[in-house]
Amino acid sequence: MTHDHPPLLQVALDLARRGVSVLPLREKRPPANCSACRDIACGGRPHMREPGPCRCPLPCHGWAAATTDPDTLTSPQWAADWHHATAVAYHPGGAGLTVVDLDNPAAVTWAHRALPPTRTVATTRGEHWIYRGTMQSRNAVRDGVDIKSLMQYARWLGPGTGTMAHLPDVVRALVVHESPRPAPVRPSPTRDASRYAVAVLDREAASVATTSEGGRQAALLRAVRAVGRFVAWGDLDRTTVETAFTGAAESAGLPPGEYRATIRKALDYSIRTALPRKTA
C-alpha cells in the first residue's frame, strides 16, 4: 500500500481494517446524494430501511454508504470527498456499537450519575460514551443527549479511554421512555405505499440541506409537515422520520435547539390534522 493518502483517509483505512464502516465528513456533513440517487431513484442502499439495488460508486445515502472495503474507500469516485474531508464518520450500529452523545457539561454530569461507566471519548462540547451492542437511534432523549447506533453516523474522535461495557438496559430505556405517543393504529400499509412514503421522506429531507441558508428553518418546517401524514397513516414510523430530518438539519447547519423543536412540533401538527387516506 502506498503512503500518499490524505491523513483522514489513512485513519479511515485503519478503522476499516478493524471492521468499522467509515465515510468522509465535511464540516460534520456526509456527502450529498448524486443526481442519480436523489429521491431513492436508485432504489436505496441494500442495508437501508427499504432495501434496494443501489450500488452507486459514490458515497451516497449518508450513514448507509459507510464501508470497510478499502477499494471503495480509495477509489477515484471517493477521492474528492477525502481531499475535502474535515473528519471521519463511522456507523456505530454496523460495528455493533451504541454511542451516547453527550452535548454539554450538564449531560456529562447526568451520565456519570445515571449510566454505568464505559469507554469515553472527549468531544468539542462534551463526551461520547460507547457501549457494546446496538439499538434504535434517537436524538434528544434528554436535554443534550442523543443515541447513535442503527441508521446513524458518529464522528470518529479517537479510541477514547476506559473499558467498553455492554449496552445497559438504562440506555435502551431512554428511547422507550422518551418515545412520543404513537400514531393511531391503522391497517398495515401496502409495500407500494411504504416505498412511496420513503421516497417522499428522502426527497423532502434532501431539500432541507439544499435550501439557501436563510430559508432552511422554514424549509424544514414545510418538509416535516409534508411527510407527517405518512406517520399518521402508518406508512412510516415517527422515529425514522425524526432521524431522517435530524440528519438533514445537521447537514444544513441548523442549531440543535431550533431544529429539534421544529421537527417535533411539525410532526405533532401533521399527525393531529392529517386527513384520511384517499381510496380508489
Secondary structure, 3 states (H helix, E strand, C coil): CCCCCCHHHHHHHHHHHCCCCEEEEECCECCCCCCCCHHHCCCCCCCCCCCCCCCCCCCCCHHHHCECCHHHHCCHHHHHHHHCCCEEEECCHHHCEEEEEECCHHHHHHHHHHCCCCEEEECCCCEEEEEECCCCCEEEEECCEEEECCCCCEECCCCCECCCEECCHHHHHHHHHHCCCCCCCCCCCCHHHHHHHHHHHHHHHHHHHHCCHHHHHHHHHHHHHHHHHHHHHCCCCHHHHHHHHHHHHHHHCCCHHHHHHHHHHHHHHHHHHCCCCCCC
